[in-house]
Amino acid sequence: MLYTSIDKDGAIAEVHYHLSKQPVFSSSNVKISRIRVKADRTLSIPDTETLAQLGVETDAFKNANYSRTKEIGAAARFLDFFGLLVPSARWDCSNLALILDRKQEEDVLIVEETNDLNWPEWQRSLP
């Protein structure tokens, strides 16, 4: 799986969340990339209400309990989806999880730009 976000800040918020769970927040360089994706075979789960209908406890989801979402991802892989468009647990946006071993010739995945992430600058930009 390649976990991406539709919104740059959504991707950064996800990385920040996971790094902040470590005993020491890593100050090492983090890179953020903008990619171009074409994934016609994408399962869209538009909101947390839909996740709940699929058996995901939304409070647990926001606290990184991904047991049920992993089962949904496994089902999507079995059904030959290349992508899953799902709500972000950390930001008001959607995330796109790509199932890389399901990529076919017509699918597109191109890294268009990569930059260093400046944590203090990002944190100052938050509302």
N, CA, C and O atoms as CSV, one atom per row, in Angstrom:
chain,resi,resn,atom,element,x,y,z
A,1,MET,N,N,0.844,-1.183,0.000
A,1,MET,CA,C,0.000,0.000,0.000
A,1,MET,C,C,0.879,1.232,0.000
A,1,MET,O,O,1.936,1.277,0.630
A,2,LEU,N,N,0.414,2.215,-0.717
A,2,LEU,CA,C,1.010,3.549,-0.673
A,2,LEU,C,C,-0.090,4.474,-0.179
A,2,LEU,O,O,-1.134,4.617,-0.815
A,3,TYR,N,N,0.163,5.102,0.968
A,3,TYR,CA,C,-0.837,5.981,1.576
A,3,TYR,C,C,-0.555,7.408,1.151
A,3,TYR,O,O,0.541,7.928,1.365
A,4,THR,N,N,-1.554,8.039,0.547
A,4,THR,CA,C,-1.422,9.411,0.068
A,4,THR,C,C,-2.626,10.208,0.569
A,4,THR,O,O,-3.563,9.655,1.144
A,5,SER,N,N,-2.576,11.501,0.338
A,5,SER,CA,C,-3.697,12.352,0.702
A,5,SER,C,C,-4.014,13.274,-0.459
A,5,SER,O,O,-3.124,13.672,-1.210
A,6,ILE,N,N,-5.269,13.605,-0.598
A,6,ILE,CA,C,-5.695,14.526,-1.643
A,6,ILE,C,C,-5.219,15.944,-1.318
A,6,ILE,O,O,-5.015,16.757,-2.220
A,7,ASP,N,N,-5.048,16.233,-0.045
A,7,ASP,CA,C,-4.641,17.556,0.425
A,7,ASP,C,C,-3.237,17.468,1.032
A,7,ASP,O,O,-2.967,16.585,1.847
A,8,LYS,N,N,-2.355,18.372,0.640
A,8,LYS,CA,C,-0.984,18.372,1.155
A,8,LYS,C,C,-0.969,18.397,2.680
A,8,LYS,O,O,-0.231,17.635,3.305
A,9,ASP,N,N,-1.778,19.268,3.282
A,9,ASP,CA,C,-1.804,19.342,4.743
A,9,ASP,C,C,-2.337,18.049,5.367
A,9,ASP,O,O,-1.954,17.696,6.482
A,10,GLY,N,N,-3.199,17.359,4.666
A,10,GLY,CA,C,-3.681,16.072,5.159
A,10,GLY,C,C,-2.557,15.053,5.249
A,10,GLY,O,O,-2.474,14.296,6.216
A,11,ALA,N,N,-1.695,15.035,4.243
A,11,ALA,CA,C,-0.545,14.128,4.265
A,11,ALA,C,C,0.406,14.501,5.394
A,11,ALA,O,O,0.909,13.629,6.102
A,12,ILE,N,N,0.651,15.781,5.559
A,12,ILE,CA,C,1.565,16.237,6.608
A,12,ILE,C,C,0.987,15.939,7.984
A,12,ILE,O,O,1.717,15.508,8.877
A,13,ALA,N,N,-0.301,16.159,8.169
A,13,ALA,CA,C,-0.935,15.888,9.454
A,13,ALA,C,C,-0.826,14.408,9.809
A,13,ALA,O,O,-0.629,14.063,10.974
A,14,GLU,N,N,-0.952,13.548,8.830
A,14,GLU,CA,C,-0.839,12.110,9.090
A,14,GLU,C,C,0.580,11.747,9.528
A,14,GLU,O,O,0.760,11.005,10.493
A,15,VAL,N,N,1.570,12.259,8.832
A,15,VAL,CA,C,2.961,11.994,9.215
A,15,VAL,C,C,3.232,12.552,10.610
A,15,VAL,O,O,3.851,11.887,11.441
A,16,HIS,N,N,2.767,13.771,10.862
A,16,HIS,CA,C,2.961,14.393,12.174
A,16,HIS,C,C,2.346,13.545,13.277
A,16,HIS,O,O,2.965,13.348,14.322
A,17,TYR,N,N,1.152,13.047,13.062
A,17,TYR,CA,C,0.475,12.222,14.062
A,17,TYR,C,C,1.323,10.998,14.415
A,17,TYR,O,O,1.537,10.702,15.591
A,18,HIS,N,N,1.798,10.296,13.399
A,18,HIS,CA,C,2.546,9.067,13.661
A,18,HIS,C,C,3.906,9.354,14.281
A,18,HIS,O,O,4.347,8.612,15.158
A,19,LEU,N,N,4.573,10.403,13.850
A,19,LEU,CA,C,5.856,10.766,14.465
A,19,LEU,C,C,5.666,11.214,15.908
A,19,LEU,O,O,6.513,10.942,16.759
A,20,SER,N,N,4.566,11.897,16.188
A,20,SER,CA,C,4.331,12.391,17.547
A,20,SER,C,C,4.048,11.259,18.530
A,20,SER,O,O,4.130,11.468,19.740
A,21,LYS,N,N,3.718,10.070,18.041
A,21,LYS,CA,C,3.472,8.914,18.895
A,21,LYS,C,C,4.774,8.226,19.317
A,21,LYS,O,O,4.760,7.352,20.184
A,22,GLN,N,N,5.896,8.616,18.707
A,22,GLN,CA,C,7.183,8.027,19.045
A,22,GLN,C,C,7.711,8.637,20.346
A,22,GLN,O,O,7.315,9.744,20.709
A,23,PRO,N,N,8.598,7.932,21.049
A,23,PRO,CA,C,9.135,8.469,22.302
A,23,PRO,C,C,9.827,9.821,22.120
A,23,PRO,O,O,9.774,10.676,23.005
A,24,VAL,N,N,10.471,10.007,20.976
A,24,VAL,CA,C,11.112,11.283,20.651
A,24,VAL,C,C,10.662,11.656,19.248
A,24,VAL,O,O,10.788,10.866,18.312
A,25,PHE,N,N,10.127,12.886,19.111
A,25,PHE,CA,C,9.685,13.348,17.787
A,25,PHE,C,C,10.906,13.501,16.891
A,25,PHE,O,O,11.852,14.208,17.239
A,26,SER,N,N,10.886,12.856,15.768
A,26,SER,CA,C,12.013,12.903,14.842
A,26,SER,C,C,12.132,14.287,14.211
A,26,SER,O,O,11.168,14.828,13.668
A,27,SER,N,N,13.323,14.837,14.297
A,27,SER,CA,C,13.565,16.123,13.636
A,27,SER,C,C,14.327,15.921,12.334
A,27,SER,O,O,14.767,16.884,11.705
A,28,SER,N,N,14.479,14.664,11.935
A,28,SER,CA,C,15.186,14.381,10.693
A,28,SER,C,C,14.372,14.884,9.508
A,28,SER,O,O,13.187,15.195,9.622
A,29,ASN,N,N,15.036,14.949,8.396
A,29,ASN,CA,C,14.379,15.442,7.195
A,29,ASN,C,C,13.216,14.551,6.792
A,29,ASN,O,O,13.311,13.323,6.778
A,30,VAL,N,N,12.140,15.204,6.472
A,30,VAL,CA,C,10.973,14.519,5.935
A,30,VAL,C,C,10.709,15.147,4.577
A,30,VAL,O,O,10.756,16.368,4.425
A,31,LYS,N,N,10.440,14.326,3.620
A,31,LYS,CA,C,10.142,14.823,2.282
A,31,LYS,C,C,8.661,14.620,2.007
A,31,LYS,O,O,8.051,13.650,2.457
A,32,ILE,N,N,8.107,15.546,1.267
A,32,ILE,CA,C,6.715,15.430,0.838
A,32,ILE,C,C,6.705,15.525,-0.691
A,32,ILE,O,O,7.359,16.382,-1.285
A,33,SER,N,N,5.951,14.629,-1.300
A,33,SER,CA,C,5.917,14.567,-2.761
A,33,SER,C,C,4.511,14.811,-3.276
A,33,SER,O,O,3.521,14.422,-2.656
A,34,ARG,N,N,4.451,15.460,-4.419
A,34,ARG,CA,C,3.179,15.604,-5.137
A,34,ARG,C,C,3.234,14.573,-6.258
A,34,ARG,O,O,4.189,14.527,-7.033
A,35,ILE,N,N,2.191,13.747,-6.329
A,35,ILE,CA,C,2.162,12.717,-7.356
A,35,ILE,C,C,0.919,12.873,-8.222
A,35,ILE,O,O,-0.106,13.397,-7.787
A,36,ARG,N,N,1.040,12.410,-9.438
A,36,ARG,CA,C,-0.109,12.360,-10.335
A,36,ARG,C,C,-0.572,10.908,-10.377
A,36,ARG,O,O,0.220,9.988,-10.583
A,37,VAL,N,N,-1.868,10.727,-10.178
A,37,VAL,CA,C,-2.432,9.381,-10.119
A,37,VAL,C,C,-3.643,9.295,-11.030
A,37,VAL,O,O,-4.479,10.198,-11.061
A,38,LYS,N,N,-3.723,8.214,-11.761
A,38,LYS,CA,C,-4.938,7.851,-12.494
A,38,LYS,C,C,-5.263,6.435,-12.041
A,38,LYS,O,O,-4.520,5.492,-12.312
A,39,ALA,N,N,-6.373,6.309,-11.356
A,39,ALA,CA,C,-6.764,5.018,-10.800
A,39,ALA,C,C,-8.263,4.837,-11.020
A,39,ALA,O,O,-9.073,5.170,-10.154
A,40,ASP,N,N,-8.619,4.308,-12.181
A,40,ASP,CA,C,-10.038,4.137,-12.504
A,40,ASP,C,C,-10.719,3.134,-11.588
A,40,ASP,O,O,-11.898,3.288,-11.271
A,41,ARG,N,N,-9.999,2.118,-11.163
A,41,ARG,CA,C,-10.567,1.095,-10.288
A,41,ARG,C,C,-10.325,1.509,-8.828
A,41,ARG,O,O,-9.468,0.954,-8.141
A,42,THR,N,N,-11.098,2.488,-8.383
A,42,THR,CA,C,-10.964,3.012,-7.025
A,42,THR,C,C,-12.282,2.848,-6.285
A,42,THR,O,O,-13.345,3.225,-6.778
A,43,LEU,N,N,-12.186,2.278,-5.098
A,43,LEU,CA,C,-13.333,2.150,-4.213
A,43,LEU,C,C,-13.430,3.445,-3.412
A,43,LEU,O,O,-12.484,3.822,-2.720
A,44,SER,N,N,-14.564,4.120,-3.504
A,44,SER,CA,C,-14.755,5.389,-2.815
A,44,SER,C,C,-15.634,5.206,-1.591
A,44,SER,O,O,-16.777,4.757,-1.686
A,45,ILE,N,N,-15.083,5.559,-0.451
A,45,ILE,CA,C,-15.827,5.590,0.812
A,45,ILE,C,C,-15.824,7.055,1.229
A,45,ILE,O,O,-14.838,7.525,1.796
A,46,PRO,N,N,-16.894,7.783,0.963
A,46,PRO,CA,C,-16.849,9.244,1.005
A,46,PRO,C,C,-16.772,9.891,2.387
A,46,PRO,O,O,-16.313,11.027,2.503
A,47,ASP,N,N,-17.216,9.188,3.444
A,47,ASP,CA,C,-17.283,9.873,4.739
A,47,ASP,C,C,-17.251,8.858,5.872
A,47,ASP,O,O,-17.324,7.650,5.647
A,48,THR,N,N,-17.141,9.374,7.100
A,48,THR,CA,C,-17.068,8.486,8.261
A,48,THR,C,C,-18.389,7.766,8.510
A,48,THR,O,O,-18.392,6.684,9.096
A,49,GLU,N,N,-19.508,8.341,8.081
A,49,GLU,CA,C,-20.781,7.645,8.226
A,49,GLU,C,C,-20.778,6.354,7.401
A,49,GLU,O,O,-21.280,5.324,7.851
A,50,THR,N,N,-20.219,6.412,6.212
A,50,THR,CA,C,-20.119,5.220,5.372
A,50,THR,C,C,-19.163,4.218,5.994
A,50,THR,O,O,-19.417,3.013,5.974
A,51,LEU,N,N,-18.055,4.718,6.548
A,51,LEU,CA,C,-17.137,3.818,7.256
A,51,LEU,C,C,-17.867,3.100,8.393
A,51,LEU,O,O,-17.701,1.895,8.584
A,52,ALA,N,N,-18.671,3.844,9.137
A,52,ALA,CA,C,-19.418,3.255,10.256
A,52,ALA,C,C,-20.361,2.161,9.759
A,52,ALA,O,O,-20.514,1.127,10.410
A,53,GLN,N,N,-20.997,2.389,8.598
A,53,GLN,CA,C,-21.894,1.368,8.032
A,53,GLN,C,C,-21.130,0.107,7.659
A,53,GLN,O,O,-21.703,-0.980,7.581
A,54,LEU,N,N,-19.818,0.264,7.426
A,54,LEU,CA,C,-18.972,-0.887,7.091
A,54,LEU,C,C,-18.330,-1.508,8.332
A,54,LEU,O,O,-17.458,-2.370,8.224
A,55,GLY,N,N,-18.769,-1.062,9.510
A,55,GLY,CA,C,-18.299,-1.663,10.750
A,55,GLY,C,C,-17.088,-1.013,11.384
A,55,GLY,O,O,-16.482,-1.585,12.290
A,56,VAL,N,N,-16.723,0.179,10.921
A,56,VAL,CA,C,-15.577,0.889,11.502
A,56,VAL,C,C,-16.076,1.759,12.643
A,56,VAL,O,O,-16.979,2.575,12.459
A,57,GLU,N,N,-15.494,1.587,13.818
A,57,GLU,CA,C,-15.804,2.459,14.947
A,57,GLU,C,C,-15.016,3.751,14.738
A,57,GLU,O,O,-13.788,3.752,14.822
A,58,THR,N,N,-15.717,4.842,14.469
A,58,THR,CA,C,-15.028,6.067,14.048
A,58,THR,C,C,-14.114,6.633,15.123
A,58,THR,O,O,-13.082,7.215,14.788
A,59,ASP,N,N,-14.450,6.485,16.404
A,59,ASP,CA,C,-13.539,6.954,17.453
A,59,ASP,C,C,-12.251,6.144,17.441
A,59,ASP,O,O,-11.163,6.706,17.573
A,60,ALA,N,N,-12.364,4.846,17.285
A,60,ALA,CA,C,-11.180,3.991,17.218
A,60,ALA,C,C,-10.354,4.323,15.976
A,60,ALA,O,O,-9.124,4.323,16.031
A,61,PHE,N,N,-11.014,4.602,14.872
A,61,PHE,CA,C,-10.351,4.964,13.617
A,61,PHE,C,C,-9.501,6.211,13.817
A,61,PHE,O,O,-8.362,6.264,13.352
A,62,LYS,N,N,-10.039,7.209,14.499
A,62,LYS,CA,C,-9.286,8.447,14.722
A,62,LYS,C,C,-8.115,8.247,15.670
A,62,LYS,O,O,-7.191,9.060,15.698
A,63,ASN,N,N,-8.147,7.155,16.456
A,63,ASN,CA,C,-7.057,6.845,17.374
A,63,ASN,C,C,-6.150,5.739,16.843
A,63,ASN,O,O,-5.476,5.054,17.612
A,64,ALA,N,N,-6.141,5.575,15.542
A,64,ALA,CA,C,-5.230,4.657,14.843
A,64,ALA,C,C,-5.526,3.180,15.093
A,64,ALA,O,O,-4.619,2.351,15.019
A,65,ASN,N,N,-6.766,2.843,15.384
A,65,ASN,CA,C,-7.159,1.441,15.447
A,65,ASN,C,C,-7.694,1.090,14.054
A,65,ASN,O,O,-8.840,1.391,13.718
A,66,TYR,N,N,-6.857,0.461,13.271
A,66,TYR,CA,C,-7.170,0.233,11.873
A,66,TYR,C,C,-7.570,-1.213,11.573
A,66,TYR,O,O,-7.535,-1.625,10.413
A,67,SER,N,N,-7.946,-1.986,12.583
A,67,SER,CA,C,-8.221,-3.400,12.330
A,67,SER,C,C,-9.322,-3.590,11.283
A,67,SER,O,O,-9.162,-4.391,10.362
A,68,ARG,N,N,-10.427,-2.872,11.411
A,68,ARG,CA,C,-11.527,-3.036,10.447
A,68,ARG,C,C,-11.164,-2.427,9.089
A,68,ARG,O,O,-11.525,-2.986,8.054
A,69,THR,N,N,-10.466,-1.307,9.077
A,69,THR,CA,C,-10.103,-0.698,7.790
A,69,THR,C,C,-9.111,-1.577,7.030
A,69,THR,O,O,-9.108,-1.581,5.799
A,70,LYS,N,N,-8.272,-2.318,7.749
A,70,LYS,CA,C,-7.366,-3.262,7.081
A,70,LYS,C,C,-8.165,-4.373,6.406
A,70,LYS,O,O,-7.809,-4.827,5.318
A,71,GLU,N,N,-9.240,-4.807,7.048
A,71,GLU,CA,C,-10.096,-5.825,6.435
A,71,GLU,C,C,-10.761,-5.272,5.173
A,71,GLU,O,O,-10.882,-5.981,4.174
A,72,ILE,N,N,-11.187,-4.021,5.216
A,72,ILE,CA,C,-11.790,-3.394,4.029
A,72,ILE,C,C,-10.757,-3.295,2.917
A,72,ILE,O,O,-11.062,-3.563,1.755
A,73,GLY,N,N,-9.533,-2.910,3.271
A,73,GLY,CA,C,-8.455,-2.842,2.282
A,73,GLY,C,C,-8.154,-4.201,1.672
A,73,GLY,O,O,-7.925,-4.306,0.467
A,74,ALA,N,N,-8.154,-5.235,2.490
A,74,ALA,CA,C,-7.912,-6.588,1.981
A,74,ALA,C,C,-9.022,-7.012,1.011
A,74,ALA,O,O,-8.755,-7.649,-0.008
A,75,ALA,N,N,-10.266,-6.653,1.339
A,75,ALA,CA,C,-11.375,-6.968,0.436
A,75,ALA,C,C,-11.236,-6.211,-0.878
A,75,ALA,O,O,-11.485,-6.770,-1.946
A,76,ALA,N,N,-10.840,-4.939,-0.807
A,76,ALA,CA,C,-10.648,-4.151,-2.030
A,76,ALA,C,C,-9.543,-4.758,-2.892
A,76,ALA,O,O,-9.663,-4.812,-4.116
A,77,ARG,N,N,-8.473,-5.211,-2.252
A,77,ARG,CA,C,-7.386,-5.858,-2.999
A,77,ARG,C,C,-7.897,-7.133,-3.663
A,77,ARG,O,O,-7.616,-7.383,-4.836
A,78,PHE,N,N,-8.649,-7.940,-2.910
A,78,PHE,CA,C,-9.210,-9.176,-3.453
A,78,PHE,C,C,-10.088,-8.884,-4.666
A,78,PHE,O,O,-10.098,-9.646,-5.633
A,79,LEU,N,N,-10.823,-7.775,-4.607
A,79,LEU,CA,C,-11.719,-7.395,-5.706
A,79,LEU,C,C,-10.992,-6.641,-6.817
A,79,LEU,O,O,-11.626,-6.142,-7.748
A,80,ASP,N,N,-9.673,-6.557,-6.723
A,80,ASP,CA,C,-8.796,-6.004,-7.762
A,80,ASP,C,C,-8.884,-4.487,-7.908
A,80,ASP,O,O,-8.619,-3.963,-8.990
A,81,PHE,N,N,-9.249,-3.776,-6.850
A,81,PHE,CA,C,-9.193,-2.312,-6.885
A,81,PHE,C,C,-7.740,-1.875,-6.795
A,81,PHE,O,O,-6.930,-2.529,-6.138
A,82,PHE,N,N,-7.411,-0.776,-7.453
A,82,PHE,CA,C,-6.080,-0.176,-7.364
A,82,PHE,C,C,-6.045,0.866,-6.256
A,82,PHE,O,O,-5.004,1.069,-5.631
A,83,GLY,N,N,-7.168,1.529,-6.007
A,83,GLY,CA,C,-7.179,2.588,-5.005
A,83,GLY,C,C,-8.384,2.529,-4.095
A,83,GLY,O,O,-9.426,1.975,-4.443
A,84,LEU,N,N,-8.218,3.119,-2.909
A,84,LEU,CA,C,-9.322,3.317,-1.970
A,84,LEU,C,C,-9.310,4.785,-1.591
A,84,LEU,O,O,-8.324,5.274,-1.039
A,85,LEU,N,N,-10.379,5.485,-1.875
A,85,LEU,CA,C,-10.529,6.884,-1.507
A,85,LEU,C,C,-11.350,6.911,-0.227
A,85,LEU,O,O,-12.526,6.545,-0.222
A,86,VAL,N,N,-10.720,7.346,0.857
A,86,VAL,CA,C,-11.332,7.253,2.189
A,86,VAL,C,C,-11.171,8.566,2.945
A,86,VAL,O,O,-10.281,9.356,2.629
A,87,PRO,N,N,-12.023,8.809,3.940
A,87,PRO,CA,C,-11.851,10.024,4.742
A,87,PRO,C,C,-10.569,9.943,5.571
A,87,PRO,O,O,-10.173,8.870,6.025
A,88,SER,N,N,-9.939,11.083,5.756
A,88,SER,CA,C,-8.753,11.163,6.605
A,88,SER,C,C,-9.171,11.178,8.065
A,88,SER,O,O,-10.170,11.801,8.426
A,89,ALA,N,N,-8.408,10.493,8.900
A,89,ALA,CA,C,-8.655,10.509,10.339
A,89,ALA,C,C,-8.028,11.731,10.995
A,89,ALA,O,O,-8.320,12.025,12.154
A,90,ARG,N,N,-7.173,12.444,10.276
A,90,ARG,CA,C,-6.412,13.545,10.872
A,90,ARG,C,C,-6.717,14.930,10.325
A,90,ARG,O,O,-6.365,15.928,10.954
A,91,TRP,N,N,-7.366,15.013,9.163
A,91,TRP,CA,C,-7.542,16.294,8.480
A,91,TRP,C,C,-8.859,16.252,7.745
A,91,TRP,O,O,-9.361,15.169,7.443
A,92,ASP,N,N,-9.423,17.381,7.455
A,92,ASP,CA,C,-10.692,17.443,6.730
A,92,ASP,C,C,-10.430,17.296,5.230
A,92,ASP,O,O,-10.467,18.269,4.477
A,93,CYS,N,N,-10.168,16.068,4.823
A,93,CYS,CA,C,-9.905,15.779,3.411
A,93,CYS,C,C,-10.041,14.276,3.206
A,93,CYS,O,O,-10.358,13.535,4.136
A,94,SER,N,N,-9.801,13.848,1.997
A,94,SER,CA,C,-9.792,12.415,1.686
A,94,SER,C,C,-8.360,11.951,1.494
A,94,SER,O,O,-7.489,12.707,1.064
A,95,ASN,N,N,-8.142,10.687,1.825
A,95,ASN,CA,C,-6.862,10.041,1.558
A,95,ASN,C,C,-7.074,9.016,0.456
A,95,ASN,O,O,-8.157,8.448,0.309
A,96,LEU,N,N,-6.028,8.797,-0.306
A,96,LEU,CA,C,-6.058,7.790,-1.358
A,96,LEU,C,C,-5.003,6.744,-1.037
A,96,LEU,O,O,-3.806,7.026,-1.071
A,97,ALA,N,N,-5.450,5.547,-0.727
A,97,ALA,CA,C,-4.537,4.424,-0.487
A,97,ALA,C,C,-4.459,3.631,-1.789
A,97,ALA,O,O,-5.477,3.215,-2.342
A,98,LEU,N,N,-3.246,3.433,-2.261
A,98,LEU,CA,C,-3.046,2.720,-3.517
A,98,LEU,C,C,-2.510,1.325,-3.236
A,98,LEU,O,O,-1.557,1.155,-2.475
A,99,ILE,N,N,-3.126,0.341,-3.852
A,99,ILE,CA,C,-2.728,-1.057,-3.699
A,99,ILE,C,C,-1.778,-1.354,-4.858
A,99,ILE,O,O,-2.206,-1.708,-5.957
A,100,LEU,N,N,-0.495,-1.206,-4.593
A,100,LEU,CA,C,0.496,-1.183,-5.661
A,100,LEU,C,C,0.563,-2.469,-6.474
A,100,LEU,O,O,0.856,-2.422,-7.669
A,101,ASP,N,N,0.299,-3.613,-5.855
A,101,ASP,CA,C,0.355,-4.841,-6.646
A,101,ASP,C,C,-0.892,-5.044,-7.511
A,101,ASP,O,O,-1.006,-6.051,-8.209
A,102,ARG,N,N,-1.816,-4.101,-7.466
A,102,ARG,CA,C,-2.990,-4.137,-8.336
A,102,ARG,C,C,-2.904,-3.097,-9.466
A,102,ARG,O,O,-3.833,-2.956,-10.262
A,103,LYS,N,N,-1.783,-2.376,-9.523
A,103,LYS,CA,C,-1.585,-1.380,-10.590
A,103,LYS,C,C,-1.519,-2.098,-11.934
A,103,LYS,O,O,-0.816,-3.096,-12.095
A,104,GLN,N,N,-2.277,-1.560,-12.900
A,104,GLN,CA,C,-2.267,-2.110,-14.244
A,104,GLN,C,C,-1.681,-1.077,-15.199
A,104,GLN,O,O,-1.424,0.065,-14.818
A,105,GLU,N,N,-1.477,-1.489,-16.424
A,105,GLU,CA,C,-0.815,-0.642,-17.417
A,105,GLU,C,C,-1.500,0.713,-17.593
A,105,GLU,O,O,-0.823,1.722,-17.791
A,106,GLU,N,N,-2.823,0.749,-17.525
A,106,GLU,CA,C,-3.548,2.010,-17.747
A,106,GLU,C,C,-3.525,2.934,-16.521
A,106,GLU,O,O,-3.862,4.114,-16.626
A,107,ASP,N,N,-3.133,2.404,-15.375
A,107,ASP,CA,C,-3.041,3.232,-14.172
A,107,ASP,C,C,-1.785,4.094,-14.242
A,107,ASP,O,O,-0.780,3.708,-14.838
A,108,VAL,N,N,-1.862,5.267,-13.622
A,108,VAL,CA,C,-0.738,6.209,-13.645
A,108,VAL,C,C,-0.337,6.525,-12.215
A,108,VAL,O,O,-1.181,6.765,-11.352
A,109,LEU,N,N,0.963,6.521,-11.983
A,109,LEU,CA,C,1.526,6.900,-10.687
A,109,LEU,C,C,2.884,7.525,-10.965
A,109,LEU,O,O,3.876,6.826,-11.171
A,110,ILE,N,N,2.913,8.864,-10.966
A,110,ILE,CA,C,4.130,9.594,-11.313
A,110,ILE,C,C,4.431,10.618,-10.230
A,110,ILE,O,O,3.575,11.434,-9.887
A,111,VAL,N,N,5.647,10.578,-9.691
A,111,VAL,CA,C,6.085,11.599,-8.739
A,111,VAL,C,C,6.434,12.841,-9.552
A,111,VAL,O,O,7.331,12.809,-10.394
A,112,GLU,N,N,5.720,13.932,-9.295
A,112,GLU,CA,C,5.930,15.158,-10.060
A,112,GLU,C,C,6.855,16.148,-9.352
A,112,GLU,O,O,7.539,16.938,-10.004
A,113,GLU,N,N,6.876,16.105,-8.020
A,113,GLU,CA,C,7.675,17.074,-7.278
A,113,GLU,C,C,7.923,16.530,-5.870
A,113,GLU,O,O,7.033,15.932,-5.263
A,114,THR,N,N,9.119,16.738,-5.363
A,114,THR,CA,C,9.459,16.340,-3.991
A,114,THR,C,C,10.200,17.488,-3.331
A,114,THR,O,O,11.123,18.066,-3.904
A,115,ASN,N,N,9.771,17.812,-2.096
A,115,ASN,CA,C,10.399,18.908,-1.350
A,115,ASN,C,C,10.607,18.493,0.095
A,115,ASN,O,O,9.926,17.605,0.608
A,116,ASP,N,N,11.566,19.157,0.747
A,116,ASP,CA,C,11.753,18.975,2.183
A,116,ASP,C,C,10.581,19.608,2.907
A,116,ASP,O,O,10.030,20.617,2.465
A,117,LEU,N,N,10.211,19.010,4.012
A,117,LEU,CA,C,9.136,19.543,4.836
A,117,LEU,C,C,9.752,20.288,6.014
A,117,LEU,O,O,10.598,19.749,6.727
A,118,ASN,N,N,9.330,21.505,6.207
A,118,ASN,CA,C,9.797,22.325,7.321
A,118,ASN,C,C,8.724,22.289,8.396
A,118,ASN,O,O,7.710,22.975,8.271
A,119,TRP,N,N,8.926,21.487,9.474
A,119,TRP,CA,C,7.917,21.326,10.516
A,119,TRP,C,C,7.514,22.643,11.159
A,119,TRP,O,O,6.319,22.929,11.239
A,120,PRO,N,N,8.463,23.462,11.624
A,120,PRO,CA,C,8.046,24.720,12.273
A,120,PRO,C,C,7.218,25.611,11.344
A,120,PRO,O,O,6.237,26.218,11.774
A,121,GLU,N,N,7.611,25.688,10.085
A,121,GLU,CA,C,6.856,26.513,9.129
A,121,GLU,C,C,5.440,25.977,8.949
A,121,GLU,O,O,4.478,26.744,8.911
A,122,TRP,N,N,5.318,24.661,8.838
A,122,TRP,CA,C,3.981,24.067,8.681
A,122,TRP,C,C,3.131,24.339,9.908
A,122,TRP,O,O,1.966,24.715,9.781
A,123,GLN,N,N,3.696,24.156,11.098
A,123,GLN,CA,C,2.923,24.366,12.327
A,123,GLN,C,C,2.482,25.831,12.479
A,123,GLN,O,O,1.393,26.105,12.985
A,124,ARG,N,N,3.322,26.754,12.044
A,124,ARG,CA,C,2.937,28.183,12.104
A,124,ARG,C,C,1.809,28.491,11.122
A,124,ARG,O,O,1.045,29.430,11.342
A,125,SER,N,N,1.694,27.726,10.057
A,125,SER,CA,C,0.673,28.008,9.050
A,125,SER,C,C,-0.706,27.491,9.449
A,125,SER,O,O,-1.696,27.812,8.791
A,126,LEU,N,N,-0.786,26.691,10.521
A,126,LEU,CA,C,-2.074,26.123,10.932
A,126,LEU,C,C,-2.997,27.218,11.480
A,126,LEU,O,O,-2.548,28.171,12.116
A,127,PRO,N,N,-4.305,27.053,11.213
A,127,PRO,CA,C,-5.254,28.056,11.695
A,127,PRO,C,C,-5.374,28.062,13.225
A,127,PRO,O,O,-6.135,28.853,13.782
